[in-house]
Amino acid sequence: MNSTLIYGHDPMCSWCWGFSGVYRNLLEKLPAALKVERLLGGLAEDSDVDMPEPMQMMLQQTWQRIEQMIPGVQFNFDFWSQCKPRRSTYPACRAVIAAREQGDQYDLIMTQQVQKAYYQQARNPSDNQTLIELAEEIGLDADRFSSQLSAPRTQDQLLEEINRARSMGIDSFPGLVLEHNGQHHRILTNYTEVDPILSQIESYLET
């Protein structure tokens, strides 16, 4: 099988956190021959500006909506009082790329660690110091990680992945696209059940 399932995501995308349980289930049930490629979407560029109050309120409402919609998904709202939120997800995206340099498995592991820090531990993944601490916690070489986190090639890789995702029509996250027989097929996500996603993939693979 020469087909690839492409997953566009951002580690600080709250809907991606909501999707994480179904995504793990999906990985377990996909055909063994189907490759999976993860692309970072880069929701928000680098910024040192505090997040405006209306945006903070909007995101908190989004968290509440996700909790109501997806059983078992919870957020720690202490983040909004204990941290200084910034609309900046590029640092967390670069952290995933820097972690990946120490082993492909760290792409997913670092993503999960960022989500855990942000959504459960009220820590700010927009801060490089937080990201370096997270790298240490998952057993990475912190000095190597820190160097790669700020390396120009890491930013270049992020921009390349953002452009690739957009070229396939992935402009919201989480986003799934099946690359099969030279064509790209958008796969609709489902936040509570994996079977509707699998059915779409299997249908395209049979053609």
C-alpha positions as CSV (number, residue, x, y, z in Angstrom):
1,M,0.0,0.0,0.0
2,N,1.5,3.3,-1.1
3,S,-0.9,5.5,0.9
4,T,-0.5,8.0,3.7
5,L,-2.8,9.4,6.3
6,I,-1.8,13.0,7.0
7,Y,-2.7,14.6,10.4
8,G,-2.5,18.4,10.7
9,H,-2.5,19.6,14.2
10,D,-1.2,22.2,16.7
11,P,-0.1,21.1,20.2
12,M,-1.9,24.2,21.6
13,C,-5.1,23.6,19.7
14,S,-7.9,22.9,22.2
15,W,-9.9,20.9,19.7
16,C,-6.8,18.7,19.0
17,W,-6.7,18.0,22.8
18,G,-10.4,17.1,22.5
19,F,-9.6,14.8,19.6
20,S,-6.6,13.1,21.2
21,G,-8.5,10.1,22.6
22,V,-10.1,9.2,19.3
23,Y,-6.8,9.9,17.5
24,R,-5.0,7.3,19.8
25,N,-7.7,4.8,19.1
26,L,-7.4,5.6,15.3
27,L,-3.7,4.8,15.3
28,E,-4.4,1.4,16.9
29,K,-7.0,0.5,14.3
30,L,-5.5,1.8,11.1
31,P,-4.3,-0.8,8.5
32,A,-0.7,-1.7,9.3
33,A,0.5,-0.8,5.8
34,L,-1.0,2.7,5.9
35,K,1.7,5.3,6.7
36,V,0.9,8.2,9.1
37,E,2.5,11.6,8.7
38,R,2.0,14.4,11.2
39,L,2.2,18.0,10.1
40,L,2.3,21.0,12.4
41,G,-0.3,23.7,11.6
42,G,1.1,26.7,13.5
43,L,-2.1,28.4,14.7
44,A,-0.5,31.6,16.0
45,E,2.8,33.2,15.2
46,D,5.4,34.3,17.8
47,S,4.2,37.1,20.0
48,D,5.2,38.7,23.4
49,V,2.0,40.6,23.7
50,D,-0.5,39.5,26.4
51,M,-3.6,37.9,25.0
52,P,-6.5,40.4,24.8
53,E,-9.2,39.9,27.4
54,P,-12.0,39.1,24.8
55,M,-9.8,36.4,23.3
56,Q,-9.1,34.9,26.7
57,M,-12.9,34.8,27.4
58,M,-13.6,33.2,23.9
59,L,-11.0,30.5,24.5
60,Q,-12.3,29.7,27.9
61,Q,-15.8,29.4,26.4
62,T,-14.3,27.0,23.8
63,W,-12.8,24.9,26.6
64,Q,-16.2,24.7,28.3
65,R,-17.9,23.7,25.0
66,I,-15.4,21.0,24.4
67,E,-15.8,19.6,27.9
68,Q,-19.6,19.5,27.4
69,M,-19.3,17.9,23.9
70,I,-16.6,15.3,24.4
71,P,-17.0,12.9,27.4
72,G,-13.9,12.6,29.5
73,V,-12.1,15.6,28.2
74,Q,-11.2,18.1,31.0
75,F,-9.3,21.4,31.2
76,N,-7.6,23.1,34.1
77,F,-9.0,26.7,34.0
78,D,-6.3,27.8,36.6
79,F,-4.2,28.5,33.5
80,W,-6.0,31.7,32.9
81,S,-5.3,33.1,36.4
82,Q,-1.8,31.6,37.0
83,C,-0.2,32.3,33.6
84,K,0.1,35.3,31.3
85,P,-1.5,33.9,28.2
86,R,-0.1,34.9,24.8
87,R,-1.6,34.1,21.4
88,S,1.5,32.3,20.3
89,T,1.7,28.6,19.4
90,Y,4.7,28.6,17.1
91,P,7.1,27.9,20.1
92,A,5.2,24.7,21.0
93,C,5.2,23.7,17.3
94,R,8.9,24.2,17.1
95,A,9.3,22.2,20.3
96,V,7.7,19.2,18.6
97,I,10.1,19.5,15.7
98,A,13.1,19.9,18.1
99,A,12.0,16.8,20.0
100,R,11.6,14.8,16.8
101,E,15.3,15.4,16.1
102,Q,16.0,13.0,19.0
103,G,13.8,10.3,17.7
104,D,10.6,10.1,15.6
105,Q,8.6,8.8,18.5
106,Y,9.1,12.1,20.4
107,D,6.9,13.9,17.9
108,L,3.8,12.4,19.5
109,I,5.3,12.2,23.0
110,M,6.2,15.9,23.0
111,T,2.8,16.9,21.6
112,Q,1.2,15.0,24.5
113,Q,3.5,16.5,27.0
114,V,2.7,20.0,25.8
115,Q,-1.0,19.3,26.0
116,K,-0.7,17.9,29.5
117,A,1.2,20.9,30.6
118,Y,-1.2,23.4,29.0
119,Y,-4.5,21.8,29.6
120,Q,-4.0,20.0,32.9
121,Q,-1.1,21.6,34.7
122,A,-1.7,25.3,34.0
123,R,1.8,25.8,32.5
124,N,2.5,28.0,29.5
125,P,3.9,26.3,26.4
126,S,4.3,29.7,24.7
127,D,7.4,30.1,27.0
128,N,10.6,28.5,25.9
129,Q,11.6,27.8,29.5
130,T,8.5,25.7,30.0
131,L,9.2,23.8,26.8
132,I,12.8,23.0,27.9
133,E,11.4,21.7,31.2
134,L,9.0,19.5,29.3
135,A,11.8,18.1,27.2
136,E,13.7,17.2,30.3
137,E,10.6,15.5,31.8
138,I,10.3,13.2,28.8
139,G,14.0,12.3,28.9
140,L,15.4,14.4,26.1
141,D,18.9,15.9,26.0
142,A,17.8,19.4,27.2
143,D,20.9,21.2,25.9
144,R,20.5,19.7,22.4
145,F,16.8,20.4,22.5
146,S,17.2,24.0,23.6
147,S,19.7,24.6,20.8
148,Q,17.4,23.1,18.2
149,L,14.4,24.9,19.6
150,S,15.9,28.3,18.6
151,A,17.7,27.1,15.4
152,P,16.6,28.8,12.2
153,R,16.2,25.5,10.4
154,T,13.6,24.5,13.0
155,Q,11.5,27.6,12.1
156,D,12.1,26.8,8.4
157,Q,10.8,23.3,9.0
158,L,7.7,24.6,10.8
159,L,6.9,27.0,7.9
160,E,7.3,24.2,5.4
161,E,4.9,22.0,7.3
162,I,2.4,24.8,7.6
163,N,2.5,25.4,3.9
164,R,2.2,21.7,3.1
165,A,-0.9,21.4,5.3
166,R,-2.5,24.4,3.7
167,S,-1.7,23.1,0.2
168,M,-3.8,20.0,1.0
169,G,-6.7,22.1,2.4
170,I,-5.9,21.6,6.0
171,D,-6.6,25.1,7.4
172,S,-8.4,24.1,10.6
173,F,-7.3,21.6,13.2
174,P,-7.4,18.8,13.8
175,G,-7.3,17.9,10.1
176,L,-7.1,14.6,8.4
177,V,-6.2,14.0,4.7
178,L,-5.7,10.6,3.0
179,E,-3.1,10.6,0.2
180,H,-4.0,7.7,-2.0
181,N,-3.3,7.0,-5.7
182,G,-1.9,10.5,-6.2
183,Q,-5.0,12.2,-4.8
184,H,-5.8,13.9,-1.5
185,H,-9.1,13.1,0.2
186,R,-10.3,15.1,3.2
187,I,-11.4,12.8,6.0
188,L,-14.0,14.3,8.3
189,T,-13.1,14.1,12.0
190,N,-15.3,12.8,14.7
191,Y,-14.6,13.7,18.3
192,T,-16.4,10.8,20.1
193,E,-16.2,7.8,17.7
194,V,-13.4,6.3,15.6
195,D,-15.5,4.1,13.4
196,P,-16.9,6.9,11.1
197,I,-13.3,8.0,10.5
198,L,-12.2,4.5,9.7
199,S,-15.1,3.9,7.3
200,Q,-14.1,6.9,5.3
201,I,-10.5,5.8,5.0
202,E,-11.4,2.2,4.1
203,S,-13.8,3.5,1.5
204,Y,-11.1,5.5,-0.3
205,L,-8.5,2.7,0.1
206,E,-10.8,0.3,-1.7
207,T,-11.0,2.5,-4.8
